[in-house]
């Protein structure tokens, strides 16, 4: 986005939730259209007056039928672009050279076909692994390398890939929008080096200052088994790991006959080599400068979870666990403790119970606790916090988290700080559960004994942590 704005180009973004843009430094410099890409009228309205439209939508983390959703969205987008008079579509897809491409790569290719079915010319830029902080592929490989000094891997780790740095992907996307005449075609983009996945993992280790990894290749690890293991070891859940692992079976190397060099020259400073791309990505992670993350996208929800905020008059049954107190701990200290919750900070006690709940969620296909946070100290609407998501935040006074763990109902965890005017303040912690049917009600009562330990412990330790931190404020 910034690369387009730097060139003085007017930009309009099409989003489902405008609140998610709040943390972006460029949020006030763009025009915002609200809607869903499955809605033809909303999409057409968003594209009115647009010269070049970037199609960057992906549904891999929504459902196992993501290929059908992606095809439907692409058809709608192509029709809307045609009706709105768009001159050029630029689409970022995936390299799919093999006849036996994975479901993921085939879906990427089919999305390109759906977009090209309309009358608007489409520049389809196909990439392999993109090296950049926050991407699911990057985090999957990084955590496997960092956490496992000895790895038993499928034989596909010897397959070749041609990674490209996110910086260079953004360069090609920007340059595609500056071409004088509309272009219609498929063009591969890749970095200057071709390596095996094994070589790339060893490079991750070397750049991170770790010893060389021992990689034992065996023929019996299927993509399904591999994704289950990845779901337990890395922050990437099994549901997302499975299509990503399936894509690793295919070699993703630039086809010279489809090279992007045919229409766009390489950047003046040259394409970033793999080592330097990894160093940049790791430094972004270390310095807490990750702007967007794979977990920022809304995760898969069961049908009963779609309406997150049922109105009180809807009559839904609700169970509550409320803890509140009057304290002289400063609002600033309380807020800092609240906003730091989850991730490396944890949940202020009862660690074994939180770990067990996260592990159970992973085993049944949920996101679990390993997803962590984008930033260790600050939260914005839409951020993931382990198996919660920030639904509402008022800096300094209120945080509302919505549960994305697999549940027979819907759940929230909220914190509120209210000034009383006499040097004290009211601090409230509230857990809310809306059960789905009898199973949901039974679930609440079965786990009620655990709440005796979890919620009071969290409440006490949170206030204790705030009090201890006051001296440093």
VEXZA-278664 format. One record per residue (C-alpha): x, y, z. Coordinates in nm, 2 decimals, padded with zeros to 4 digits. Example, Ala and Ser with C-alpha at 12.3 -4.5 7.8 and 13.67 -1.06 7.14 Angstrom:
BEGIN
      x      y      z
  01.23 -00.45  00.78
  01.37 -00.11  00.71
//
This chain:
BEGIN
      x      y      z
  00.00  00.00  00.00
  00.27  00.24  00.10
  00.46  00.18 -00.23
  00.15  00.30 -00.42
  00.10  00.60 -00.20
  00.47  00.70 -00.23
  00.43  00.72 -00.61
  00.14  00.96 -00.55
 -00.13  00.72 -00.67
 -00.48  00.76 -00.53
 -00.58  00.43 -00.35
 -00.91  00.28 -00.25
 -00.92 -00.03 -00.03
 -01.21 -00.28 -00.02
 -01.25 -00.44  00.33
 -01.51 -00.62  00.54
 -01.42 -00.44  00.86
 -01.28 -00.08  00.85
 -01.18 -00.10  01.22
 -00.90 -00.34  01.12
 -00.73 -00.06  00.92
 -00.69  00.16  01.23
 -00.34  00.05  01.32
 -00.20  00.11  00.97
  00.00  00.43  00.93
 -00.16  00.49  00.58
 -00.52  00.44  00.70
 -00.61  00.81  00.66
 -00.44  00.84  00.32
 -00.67  00.60  00.14
 -01.04  00.58  00.05
 -01.22  00.29  00.21
 -01.51  00.08  00.06
 -01.69 -00.16  00.29
 -01.83 -00.49  00.17
 -01.78 -00.86  00.08
 -01.63 -00.99 -00.24
 -01.92 -01.23 -00.27
 -02.16 -00.94 -00.30
 -02.17 -00.83 -00.67
 -02.33 -00.49 -00.60
 -02.09 -00.40 -00.32
 -01.79 -00.51 -00.53
 -01.90 -00.32 -00.83
 -01.96 -00.01 -00.63
 -01.61 -00.04 -00.47
 -01.45 -00.07 -00.82
 -01.63  00.23 -00.98
 -01.37  00.48 -01.11
 -01.08  00.24 -01.05
 -00.82  00.21 -01.32
 -00.62 -00.09 -01.18
 -00.77 -00.34 -00.93
 -00.54 -00.57 -00.72
 -00.70 -00.90 -00.64
 -00.53 -01.03 -00.32
 -00.81 -01.24 -00.17
 -00.75 -01.59 -00.02
 -00.98 -01.83  00.17
 -00.74 -02.11  00.26
 -00.80 -02.06  00.63
 -01.18 -02.05  00.61
 -01.30 -02.40  00.52
 -01.19 -02.72  00.35
 -01.40 -02.61  00.06
 -01.19 -02.29  00.02
 -01.14 -02.37 -00.35
 -01.52 -02.33 -00.42
 -01.53 -02.01 -00.22
 -01.23 -01.87 -00.41
 -01.38 -01.95 -00.75
 -01.71 -01.79 -00.65
 -01.54 -01.47 -00.53
 -01.32 -01.45 -00.84
 -01.62 -01.48 -01.07
 -01.80 -01.21 -00.88
 -01.50 -00.98 -00.89
 -01.44 -01.03 -01.26
 -01.80 -00.94 -01.34
 -01.80 -00.64 -01.11
 -01.47 -00.52 -01.26
 -01.62 -00.55 -01.61
 -01.94 -00.36 -01.52
 -01.74 -00.09 -01.33
 -01.51 -00.03 -01.63
 -01.18 -00.14 -01.47
 -00.89 -00.12 -01.71
 -00.66 -00.38 -01.55
 -00.67 -00.65 -01.29
 -00.35 -00.76 -01.11
 -00.37 -01.09 -00.93
 -00.11 -01.25 -00.70
 -00.13 -01.63 -00.74
  00.10 -01.93 -00.69
  00.34 -02.11 -00.93
  00.18 -02.43 -01.05
  00.40 -02.60 -01.31
  00.33 -02.96 -01.23
  00.03 -03.15 -01.37
 -00.03 -03.30 -01.03
 -00.04 -02.97 -00.84
 -00.19 -02.96 -00.49
 -00.55 -02.85 -00.42
 -00.41 -02.53 -00.29
 -00.20 -02.44 -00.60
 -00.48 -02.56 -00.83
 -00.72 -02.33 -00.65
 -00.48 -02.04 -00.70
 -00.46 -02.12 -01.07
 -00.84 -02.16 -01.10
 -00.89 -01.82 -00.94
 -00.67 -01.68 -01.22
 -00.89 -01.85 -01.48
 -01.21 -01.72 -01.32
 -01.07 -01.36 -01.32
 -00.96 -01.40 -01.68
 -01.30 -01.52 -01.79
 -01.42 -01.16 -01.80
 -01.33 -00.89 -02.05
 -01.08 -00.71 -01.82
 -00.72 -00.80 -01.89
 -00.55 -00.98 -01.60
 -00.18 -00.98 -01.51
 -00.14 -01.29 -01.30
  00.18 -01.29 -01.10
  00.26 -01.64 -00.98
  00.50 -01.67 -00.68
  00.64 -01.96 -00.49
  00.73 -01.92 -00.12
  00.72 -01.56 -00.01
  00.97 -01.48  00.26
  00.83 -01.21  00.48
  00.74 -01.16  00.85
  00.39 -01.26  00.93
  00.33 -01.51  00.65
  00.20 -01.86  00.74
  00.47 -02.03  00.53
  00.75 -01.83  00.68
  00.63 -01.90  01.04
  00.58 -02.26  00.97
  00.94 -02.31  00.84
  01.09 -02.08  01.11
  00.93 -02.26  01.40
  01.00 -02.61  01.26
  01.37 -02.51  01.23
  01.40 -02.33  01.56
  01.22 -02.59  01.77
  01.34 -02.92  01.62
  01.72 -02.98  01.61
  01.64 -03.32  01.47
  01.36 -03.36  01.22
  01.20 -03.66  01.06
  01.06 -03.52  00.73
  00.89 -03.64  00.41
  01.11 -03.69  00.10
  00.96 -03.37 -00.05
  01.21 -03.16  00.15
  01.45 -03.23 -00.15
  01.21 -03.06 -00.39
  01.33 -02.73 -00.54
  01.17 -02.40 -00.47
  01.25 -02.04 -00.58
  01.16 -01.82 -00.28
  01.11 -01.44 -00.33
  01.13 -01.17 -00.07
  00.81 -00.98  00.02
  01.00 -00.66 -00.08
  01.04 -00.78 -00.43
  00.68 -00.91 -00.45
  00.56 -00.56 -00.36
  00.79 -00.41 -00.63
  00.64 -00.63 -00.90
  00.28 -00.56 -00.79
  00.35 -00.18 -00.79
  00.52 -00.19 -01.13
  00.23 -00.40 -01.28
  00.00 -00.11 -01.20
  00.22  00.14 -01.39
  00.23 -00.04 -01.73
  00.10  00.20 -02.00
 -00.12 -00.05 -02.19
 -00.34 -00.33 -02.04
 -00.16 -00.67 -02.03
 -00.33 -01.01 -02.02
 -00.11 -01.31 -01.92
  00.05 -01.53 -01.66
  00.40 -01.43 -01.53
  00.61 -01.62 -01.28
  00.80 -01.42 -01.02
  01.09 -01.56 -00.81
  01.41 -01.46 -00.63
  01.76 -01.50 -00.78
  01.82 -01.85 -00.62
  01.67 -02.20 -00.66
  01.71 -02.42 -00.34
  01.56 -02.72 -00.19
  01.33 -02.69  00.12
  01.60 -02.86  00.32
  01.86 -02.61  00.22
  01.63 -02.32  00.30
  01.56 -02.47  00.65
  01.93 -02.50  00.71
  01.97 -02.14  00.61
  01.70 -02.04  00.86
  01.90 -02.22  01.13
  02.23 -02.05  01.02
  02.09 -01.70  01.01
  01.93 -01.76  01.35
  02.26 -01.87  01.50
  02.15 -02.23  01.55
  02.35 -02.55  01.49
  02.29 -02.73  01.17
  01.97 -02.93  01.18
  01.97 -03.31  01.14
  01.71 -03.39  00.88
  01.61 -03.76  00.84
  01.40 -03.82  00.53
  01.14 -04.10  00.53
  00.89 -04.20  00.26
  00.59 -04.27  00.49
  00.50 -03.92  00.61
  00.19 -03.81  00.41
  00.09 -03.45  00.39
 -00.19 -03.52  00.63
  00.04 -03.67  00.90
  00.29 -03.39  00.83
  00.03 -03.12  00.89
 -00.09 -03.28  01.21
  00.27 -03.26  01.34
  00.31 -02.90  01.22
 -00.01 -02.82  01.40
  00.14 -02.94  01.73
  00.49 -02.79  01.69
  00.42 -02.45  01.52
  00.17 -02.17  01.57
  00.01 -02.26  01.23
 -00.30 -02.47  01.29
 -00.35 -02.81  01.12
 -00.63 -02.68  00.90
 -00.40 -02.42  00.75
 -00.09 -02.63  00.75
 -00.25 -02.91  00.55
 -00.30 -02.72  00.22
  00.04 -02.55  00.27
  00.22 -02.88  00.31
  00.03 -03.02  00.02
  00.18 -02.74 -00.20
  00.54 -02.83 -00.09
  00.51 -03.16 -00.28
  00.52 -02.96 -00.61
  00.84 -02.80 -00.73
  00.78 -02.42 -00.76
  01.04 -02.28 -00.99
  01.00 -01.99 -01.23
  00.93 -02.10 -01.59
  01.16 -01.89 -01.82
  00.89 -01.88 -02.08
  00.66 -01.71 -01.83
  00.91 -01.49 -01.65
  00.79 -01.15 -01.54
  01.10 -01.01 -01.70
  00.90 -01.01 -02.02
  00.70 -00.71 -01.90
  00.87 -00.57 -01.59
  01.25 -00.51 -01.55
  01.42 -00.62 -01.23
  01.46 -00.36 -00.96
  01.77 -00.14 -00.99
  01.92 -00.27 -00.67
  01.85 -00.63 -00.78
  01.64 -00.90 -00.63
  01.70 -00.99 -00.27
  01.90 -01.32 -00.21
  01.74 -01.57  00.03
  01.98 -01.51  00.32
  01.92 -01.14  00.32
  01.54 -01.19  00.29
  01.54 -01.42  00.59
  01.75 -01.17  00.79
  01.51 -00.89  00.71
  01.20 -01.10  00.80
  01.36 -01.22  01.13
  01.46 -00.87  01.23
  01.10 -00.75  01.18
  00.98 -01.03  01.41
  01.25 -00.96  01.67
  01.18 -00.58  01.67
  00.80 -00.63  01.69
  00.75 -00.45  01.36
  00.52 -00.71  01.20
  00.24 -00.50  01.04
  00.02 -00.79  00.93
  00.01 -01.16  01.01
 -00.16 -01.47  00.87
 -00.37 -01.49  01.19
 -00.51 -01.14  01.13
 -00.76 -01.30  00.88
 -01.07 -01.42  01.05
 -01.04 -01.79  01.12
 -01.29 -02.07  01.04
 -01.61 -02.04  01.23
 -01.88 -02.29  01.29
 -02.23 -02.18  01.17
 -02.35 -02.09  01.52
 -02.05 -01.86  01.57
 -02.12 -01.63  01.27
 -02.32 -01.37  01.45
 -02.07 -01.26  01.72
 -02.29 -01.00  01.89
 -02.64 -01.13  01.94
 -02.85 -00.84  02.08
 -02.98 -00.88  02.44
 -03.34 -00.89  02.31
 -03.26 -01.20  02.10
 -03.32 -01.42  02.41
 -03.00 -01.62  02.39
 -02.91 -01.80  02.71
 -02.59 -01.65  02.87
 -02.37 -01.77  03.15
 -02.13 -01.53  03.32
 -01.83 -01.54  03.55
 -01.77 -01.19  03.68
 -01.49 -01.07  03.90
 -01.46 -00.71  04.01
 -01.28 -00.50  04.27
 -01.21 -00.14  04.38
 -00.83 -00.08  04.36
 -00.58  00.20  04.40
 -00.36  00.06  04.13
 -00.32  00.31  03.86
 -00.53  00.28  03.54
 -00.21  00.30  03.33
 -00.06  00.00  03.51
 -00.38 -00.20  03.50
 -00.42 -00.13  03.13
 -00.06 -00.23  03.05
 -00.12 -00.57  03.22
 -00.45 -00.62  03.04
 -00.32 -00.53  02.70
 -00.02 -00.76  02.74
 -00.23 -01.07  02.81
 -00.17 -01.39  02.61
  00.12 -01.48  02.39
  00.45 -01.49  02.58
  00.29 -01.32  02.89
  00.04 -01.60  02.92
 -00.29 -01.59  03.11
 -00.17 -01.49  03.46
 -00.17 -01.83  03.62
 -00.33 -02.18  03.59
 -00.09 -02.23  03.31
 -00.14 -02.61  03.30
 -00.52 -02.57  03.25
 -00.47 -02.31  02.98
 -00.21 -02.53  02.81
 -00.45 -02.83  02.83
 -00.74 -02.63  02.68
 -00.51 -02.51  02.40
 -00.39 -02.86  02.33
 -00.74 -03.00  02.32
 -00.84 -02.73  02.08
 -00.54 -02.82  01.85
 -00.63 -03.19  01.86
 -00.99 -03.12  01.74
 -00.86 -02.89  01.46
 -00.87 -02.55  01.63
 -00.61 -02.28  01.65
 -00.49 -02.35  02.00
 -00.26 -02.13  02.21
  00.04 -02.13  01.98
 -00.10 -01.87  01.75
  00.02 -01.60  01.99
  00.01 -01.23  01.92
  00.12 -00.99  01.65
  00.28 -00.75  01.91
  00.37 -00.84  02.27
  00.24 -00.51  02.42
 -00.02 -00.35  02.20
 -00.35 -00.47  02.06
 -00.58 -00.35  01.78
 -00.93 -00.46  01.67
 -00.89 -00.78  01.47
 -00.57 -00.90  01.63
 -00.54 -01.26  01.73
 -00.45 -01.34  02.09
 -00.39 -01.71  02.11
 -00.73 -01.86  02.06
 -00.91 -01.53  02.11
 -00.96 -01.23  01.88
 -00.99 -00.86  01.97
 -01.35 -00.77  01.90
 -01.34 -00.43  02.07
 -01.08 -00.21  02.24
 -01.09  00.13  02.40
 -00.74  00.22  02.48
 -00.69  00.26  02.86
 -01.03  00.13  02.96
 -01.18 -00.17  02.78
 -01.08 -00.49  02.60
 -01.32 -00.74  02.46
 -01.20 -01.07  02.33
 -01.41 -01.32  02.12
 -01.33 -01.69  02.15
 -01.21 -01.86  01.83
 -01.15 -02.19  02.00
 -01.38 -02.48  01.90
 -01.68 -02.45  02.13
 -02.04 -02.56  02.15
 -02.14 -02.20  02.16
 -01.99 -01.85  02.17
 -01.77 -01.70  02.43
 -01.62 -01.37  02.53
 -01.36 -01.25  02.78
 -01.37 -00.88  02.87
 -01.18 -00.64  03.10
 -01.30 -00.29  03.20
 -01.13 -00.01  03.40
 -01.36  00.27  03.54
 -01.24  00.57  03.72
 -01.43  00.65  04.04
 -01.30  01.00  04.10
 -01.15  00.95  04.44
 -00.82  00.81  04.34
 -00.96  00.46  04.30
 -01.10  00.27  04.01
 -01.33 -00.02  03.95
 -01.16 -00.31  03.77
 -01.39 -00.58  03.62
 -01.31 -00.91  03.45
 -01.61 -01.08  03.28
 -01.64 -01.42  03.10
 -01.95 -01.47  02.90
 -02.07 -01.79  02.73
 -02.37 -01.84  02.50
 -02.44 -02.21  02.47
 -02.56 -02.38  02.16
 -02.83 -02.63  02.26
 -02.81 -02.88  02.54
 -02.45 -02.97  02.46
 -02.34 -02.61  02.51
 -02.52 -02.59  02.85
 -02.37 -02.92  02.96
 -02.02 -02.79  02.85
 -02.05 -02.49  03.08
 -02.14 -02.69  03.38
 -01.88 -02.95  03.32
 -01.60 -02.70  03.31
 -01.74 -02.48  03.59
 -01.51 -02.64  03.85
 -01.21 -02.54  03.64
 -01.33 -02.18  03.65
 -01.28 -02.19  04.03
 -00.91 -02.19  03.96
 -00.88 -02.02  03.62
 -01.07 -01.69  03.65
 -01.00 -01.59  04.01
 -00.63 -01.67  03.96
 -00.61 -01.47  03.65
 -00.79 -01.18  03.82
 -00.57 -01.17  04.12
 -00.24 -01.21  03.93
 -00.34 -00.95  03.67
 -00.38 -00.69  03.95
 -00.07 -00.81  04.12
  00.13 -00.78  03.79
 -00.01 -00.43  03.75
  00.09 -00.32  04.10
  00.44 -00.46  04.05
  00.48 -00.26  03.73
  00.37  00.07  03.88
  00.72  00.15  03.99
  00.84  00.14  03.63
  00.57  00.37  03.49
//
